[in-house]
Amino acid sequence: MARTELRDEDRAEVAEFIERHWQSRLSMSRGRKFYPHQESGLIERRGGAIVGLLTYHIDEEGMEVLTLNSTLEGAGLGSSLMLDAIEKARKEGCRKIFLVTTNDRLRVISFYQRLGFRMTAINLGVVDEARKVKPQIPLIGERGVPIHDEVVMELAIEPYLEA
Ligand SMILES: CC(C)(COP(=O)(O)OP(=O)(O)OC[C@H]1O[C@@H](n2cnc3c(N)ncnc32)[C@H](O)[C@@H]1OP(=O)(O)O)[C@@H](O)C(=O)NCCC(=O)NCCS
């Protein structure tokens, strides 16, 4: 395991990784634009190469996970990155960790629910709006399902108890 925080010297490589996996460096969430390689993140490397990446943004609302990728599917890496992010959110005093995914992503929605996330909102048509800004967002997603809506998933963070 070689896990590090995303540092300035990683940003060009992270931008390239994100573009390869998401067809764009731009990430859209709830009508807001993010460039995840310019944000915070956790990187997992094997033999120097990035095999896992989680990027996030912290503000007064909490920690928003912007991207999560694991190239070693089914080996526990995706879960482990998310568990580290939850711990980071707790240390940073965030009251929640959340993310948006799309209406077609039923398998990944199960993955987040197993980690304790709940579906807290469906933003109707917000992906159709985002597609006007980011045309790389496909019209049809998993299992031929048309992509229209955002699914917001969140996990409330229990604060550390003061001794
Ligand atoms: C989702 C993802 C991060 C999981 O990483 P992982 O290292 O395989 O995760 P773990 O081994 O900890 O957990 C396995 C679970 O991940 C989910 N998963 C695995 N491969 C997946 C895939 N191709 N698409 C969606 N979910 C997947 C499943 O829930 C799986 O459990 P299951 O086999 O019982 O269905 C990884 O598949 C990935 O990078 N997918 C592409 C990018 C993506 O969709 N990111 C999430 C954005 S909302």
The ligand as an SDF file (V2000), in Angstrom:
LIG
                    3D

 48 50  0  0  0  0  0  0  0  0999 V2000
  -16.8260    1.9460   -7.8780 C   0  0  0  0  0  0  0  0  0  0  0  0
  -15.3490    1.6160   -7.6730 C   0  0  0  0  0  0  0  0  0  0  0  0
  -14.6180    2.8290   -7.0900 C   0  0  0  0  0  0  0  0  0  0  0  0
  -15.2680    0.4610   -6.6700 C   0  0  0  0  0  0  0  0  0  0  0  0
  -13.9120    0.1620   -6.4520 O   0  0  0  0  0  0  0  0  0  0  0  0
  -13.4340   -1.3170   -6.0360 P   0  0  0  0  0  0  0  0  0  0  0  0
  -11.9900   -1.2110   -5.7050 O   0  0  0  0  0  0  0  0  0  0  0  0
  -13.8690   -2.3240   -7.0160 O   0  0  0  0  0  0  0  0  0  0  0  0
  -14.3290   -1.4750   -4.7150 O   0  0  0  0  0  0  0  0  0  0  0  0
  -14.3510   -2.6340   -3.6380 P   0  0  0  0  0  0  0  0  0  0  0  0
  -13.5150   -3.8010   -4.0660 O   0  0  0  0  0  0  0  0  0  0  0  0
  -14.0570   -1.9950   -2.3390 O   0  0  0  0  0  0  0  0  0  0  0  0
  -15.8990   -3.0020   -3.6570 O   0  0  0  0  0  0  0  0  0  0  0  0
  -16.4810   -3.7680   -4.6970 C   0  0  0  0  0  0  0  0  0  0  0  0
  -17.8170   -3.1430   -5.0330 C   0  0  0  0  0  0  0  0  0  0  0  0
  -17.6110   -1.9820   -5.7930 O   0  0  0  0  0  0  0  0  0  0  0  0
  -18.6510   -1.8320   -6.7480 C   0  0  0  0  0  0  0  0  0  0  0  0
  -18.1050   -1.9780   -8.0830 N   0  0  0  0  0  0  0  0  0  0  0  0
  -17.1060   -2.7730   -8.5080 C   0  0  0  0  0  0  0  0  0  0  0  0
  -16.8910   -2.6100   -9.8180 N   0  0  0  0  0  0  0  0  0  0  0  0
  -17.7840   -1.6810  -10.2150 C   0  0  0  0  0  0  0  0  0  0  0  0
  -18.0600   -1.0820  -11.4580 C   0  0  0  0  0  0  0  0  0  0  0  0
  -17.4040   -1.3790  -12.5770 N   0  0  0  0  0  0  0  0  0  0  0  0
  -19.0330   -0.1540  -11.5170 N   0  0  0  0  0  0  0  0  0  0  0  0
  -19.7250    0.1640  -10.4020 C   0  0  0  0  0  0  0  0  0  0  0  0
  -19.5100   -0.3740   -9.1920 N   0  0  0  0  0  0  0  0  0  0  0  0
  -18.5430   -1.2870   -9.1200 C   0  0  0  0  0  0  0  0  0  0  0  0
  -19.6180   -2.9550   -6.5000 C   0  0  0  0  0  0  0  0  0  0  0  0
  -20.5870   -2.5120   -5.5580 O   0  0  0  0  0  0  0  0  0  0  0  0
  -18.7070   -3.9990   -5.8940 C   0  0  0  0  0  0  0  0  0  0  0  0
  -19.4050   -4.9270   -5.1650 O   0  0  0  0  0  0  0  0  0  0  0  0
  -20.1760   -6.1180   -5.9380 P   0  0  0  0  0  0  0  0  0  0  0  0
  -19.1350   -6.7810   -6.7800 O   0  0  0  0  0  0  0  0  0  0  0  0
  -20.6750   -6.9580   -4.8210 O   0  0  0  0  0  0  0  0  0  0  0  0
  -21.2520   -5.4840   -6.7570 O   0  0  0  0  0  0  0  0  0  0  0  0
  -14.6600    1.1610   -8.9960 C   0  0  0  0  0  0  0  0  0  0  0  0
  -15.4260    0.1280   -9.5690 O   0  0  0  0  0  0  0  0  0  0  0  0
  -14.5100    2.2580  -10.0280 C   0  0  0  0  0  0  0  0  0  0  0  0
  -13.5290    2.9730  -10.0440 O   0  0  0  0  0  0  0  0  0  0  0  0
  -15.4930    2.3810  -10.9350 N   0  0  0  0  0  0  0  0  0  0  0  0
  -15.4130    3.3450  -12.0210 C   0  0  0  0  0  0  0  0  0  0  0  0
  -15.5320    4.7540  -11.5260 C   0  0  0  0  0  0  0  0  0  0  0  0
  -16.8020    5.0040  -10.7280 C   0  0  0  0  0  0  0  0  0  0  0  0
  -17.8830    4.6240  -11.1390 O   0  0  0  0  0  0  0  0  0  0  0  0
  -16.6660    5.6870   -9.5720 N   0  0  0  0  0  0  0  0  0  0  0  0
  -17.7930    6.0310   -8.7320 C   0  0  0  0  0  0  0  0  0  0  0  0
  -18.3290    7.3410   -9.1610 C   0  0  0  0  0  0  0  0  0  0  0  0
  -19.9160    7.7220   -8.4600 S   0  0  0  0  0  0  0  0  0  0  0  0
  1  2  1  0
  2  3  1  0
  2  4  1  0
  2 36  1  0
  4  5  1  0
  5  6  1  0
  6  7  2  0
  6  8  1  0
  6  9  1  0
  9 10  1  0
 10 11  2  0
 10 12  1  0
 10 13  1  0
 13 14  1  0
 14 15  1  0
 15 16  1  0
 15 30  1  0
 16 17  1  0
 17 18  1  0
 17 28  1  0
 18 19  1  0
 18 27  1  0
 19 20  2  0
 20 21  1  0
 21 22  1  0
 21 27  2  0
 22 23  1  0
 22 24  2  0
 24 25  1  0
 25 26  2  0
 26 27  1  0
 28 29  1  0
 28 30  1  0
 30 31  1  0
 31 32  1  0
 32 33  2  0
 32 34  1  0
 32 35  1  0
 36 37  1  0
 36 38  1  0
 38 39  2  0
 38 40  1  0
 40 41  1  0
 41 42  1  0
 42 43  1  0
 43 44  2  0
 43 45  1  0
 45 46  1  0
 46 47  1  0
 47 48  1  0
M  END
$$$$
